């Protein structure tokens, strides 16, 4: 009897996790990619931390620009409410822009 109750608890928990993950991103996610360069000399900026921040869904896992200044983020939930694309150099916020995520996004290189 106790084992049956434990199985019900585990099953209920797994069902809740599955349903909440679908509801979190409406079951659809996409990619966001782009690049950053120096305003001074148009050279790529490697090592920038890039995050997507949503007022309801929270902050994405960060991506980092590569040696060519490009980044790519995966599994960003599509949503009707805009995200903020935030770029950090260390702990300092150096760029922030609002973007809608309703499909794959390829942003142009932005010199900052």
N, C-alpha and C positions, 0 to 999 in steps of 0.2 A: 504494500500500500504506500509506504513512504517513498519507494523508488518511482512509483507511478506519479506521485505528486512532484517529485524532482524533475521527471521528464516533462511534465506539463509546464513547470516553471521555465525550464530550458527552452522548450518549444515556444512558449509565449514571448520570451526574451528575444529569440531569434526572429520571430515574426515581427516584433516591434522594431528591431533594428532594421530589418529589410524595408518595412513600410516607411519608417522615418527617413531612411536614406533616399528613397524614391521621392518622398514629399519635399525633402530638402532642396533637391535640384530639379524637381518636376520630372525626374527620370532621364533628363537630357543634359549632356555636358558637351563642351567644345574646347577648342584651343585658342590661345591668344599668343601672338608672337610680334616681335618688333625689334628695334635696335636704338642705341644711343651713341652719340658722338659728342666731341668737345666743340663748343661754340667758338672757341678761340682758334682752333686749327683743323677742325672737322675730322680729327683722329678718333677712332673707336675707343670707347671707354669700357674696358673689361672690369669685372668684379662688382658691378652694381647689383644691389639686391632689389628685385622687382616683386611686388605683391599686388593682388587684387583684393580690394576691401569692399564688402557689401554691408549696408546698414542693417540688414536682417540676417544674412547668412554668415557674416564674420569675415575673417581674413583667410586668404588662401595660403597654401604652402608657398614659400618664396622660390623664385627662380633667380639665377645669377647670369649676368651678361658674360659671354665668352670672350676670347681674345679679339674677336671682330666686333664686339659691342652688341651682339644679338642675344636675345633670350627667347625661350618658348615655354609656355605653361600649358599643362594638360588638365583635363577633368574640371574645367571651370563651369559650374552650373549656369545654364541659360536662364535669364530672369527678366521680367518686365521692368524692374527697378534698376537704375544705373549703378554701376560699380565705380570705385575710384582706383585708378592705376597709380600706385605709389612707388617711387624709386628712392632708394637710400644709398648714401655713401657712408659706410659704417653705420652709426646710429643717427646720422643727420638726414632728414627728409630734404631731397633736392629737387623733386619734381612730383606734381600731383595733377591728374587730369581725370575728368569724369567720362566714362564710356559705357555704352549699352552693349550687353553681351546677349545676342539672340542668334548667334551662329559663329562660325570660325572667323577670327579677326586677325588680319595681318596689317599691323600699324606701320606707317612709314618711319624711316630713321629720323629721330628727333635729336637735334643738336642742343645741348643744354650747357 
